[in-house]
Amino acid sequence: MLDLTNLQQITDGNRAMLNSLLSEFVRTTDSDLKDLANAVSSQQKDLITRLSHRIKGAASIVGASELAELTGELETKGKQAHPDDSSELLNKIIDCYNDVSKEIDLYK
């Protein structure tokens, strides 16, 4: 679920820096997911697209490829006229993020 290879290269193996980046990822993604849930419930397409894109990028950097893939799907749905099944996809994203977050806690 979490592949830290890229992040370890970015941090040149510096464990403290890696942990700091992971903590920042969790902090910002927690906040972004709350905002994303509100955007999905009110069908704010632009906000869905923007937040999904931001989470997708952060997930890619930390090696959470499944989370990046799911948020990429939601980003695409946000660009559609009626992002109708976004709630179901959001639930998958939240479940996946919770798994990633637990894995990060175990790593630290």
Summary of the structure (lengths in Angstrom):
residues: 108
radius of gyration: 14.0
end to end distance: 15.6
largest distance: 44.9
contacts: 327
relative contact order: 0.18
helix: 81%
strand: 0%
